[in-house]
Amino acid sequence: MLPAADPAATEVASFDGYYTWSRVAGAAIPALASWTPWSATVSVDPGDVYVQKIMSVGLITPPAWAVESTIFLLYVRRFGTDASDTYDTNKDHGTVAANLGILSADLHYQIERAASEIEFPT
């Protein structure tokens, strides 16, 4: 995430959401009731404005049936009513919700493939 407002003191942005796996592109998305919930917090310190912050959803194990074309679905939201979310520094324009942005999502995995942990253990 990218903080777009500079806090006067350390503040926290809280996120939550769900994730699931889908067998192939074009398959029906599983019902939300079957998705796995997650939550994360990110500290934003004074001077962190426009500094990329990394938020981890945690260690996620793919299903046994996963193959190269398996789709990972991730739902992310900033749950603004969470008491632990204190990052509400005002900007000179926009709304409080505009105080940060999600830049990108990145998924890393280890499996029996070239240059994997299994091939080159530490």
N, C-alpha and C positions, 0 to 999 in steps of 0.2 A: 504494500500500500504506500501511498505518497501523501504525507501530511501537507496540506495546503494553507495552513495557518500556524503561526508560531505561538505556542503557549508560554505564559509567563513562568509556569512551574510545570513539573512533570504531570502529564495527564495520560489517561488510558483509553484506547478505542477497543471496544468489545465486538466480536463477531460471532455468529453461529451459522449453522446450516446443516446440510445433509449431503451424503454421497451414496452412490450406488454404481453398479456395473451393468452394462447392457451387452448382450452377446454379439450383435452386429449392427452396423448402421442400417437404419430403416426398420429395425425391430421396435415394437411398442415399448415405451418407457415404463419401467416398473412403477406400481402405485407408491405414492409417497410414504405410506405406512410401512413399507419394507425397506426404506432407505435408512442408513446409519447416521445418527445425529453426531455433531461435533461442535466444539466451541474453542475460541482462542482470544487472547488479548494481546495488544501491542502497546508498549509504552512509547509515548511521544515526549521527548525532552525539549527544553528550550534550545533553539538552534537547529532542530530537526526539520524545519520547514523545507520542503522540496527534496528531502533526503529519502531515498528508497528504504522502506522498512520491510522486513520479511516476517510473514506470519506462517506458522506451521500448523497444518491440520492434524499432523501426527503420523504415526506409522500405520499404514493401511495395507493389509494383505489382500492381494487379488484372489478371486475364487479359483478353485482347482480347475475349472473348465476354461479359464482365460487363455486366449490365443492372441496373436499379433493384431487381429482386427477388433478385439474387445474394446468397447467404449467405456471410459470412466466419466461419470456425470457428477459435477460438483455444484451445489447450490450455496451461495454465500450471501449473507445479509449482515448489516450492522443493526443490531437489535437495540434501537435507541432508548428503550425503556429500561434497559439493564442498569441497575444501580452502580455496577462496576465501570460503566462507560462514562468517563468524566471529560472526554475530549470534545468540548463544545466551544472552543475559542472562536470569537467572532472574526469574520473577514470583513474587508472594506466593501464587499459586494456579495451578492448571493445569499444563501441561507446557511444555517449551522450544518445541515447535511452536506453542504458543498465543501466542508473543511478537509476532506480527504478523498482520495480516489484509489481504486483498485487498478494497478497498472497491467498486471498479467498474472497468469497462473502457470505453474511449472510442475511437472510430475516427473519424479525420478524413480526408477525401479531397478531391482536386482533380480536377475533370472539367469538361467543357464544359457548365456549368449556370449559372444566374443567380448572380452574385456570386462566380464562380470566379476562380482565378488567370488563366485564359485570357481571361475577360471583362474583368477589371480588373488587368492586369499591373502589377508594381511597377517 
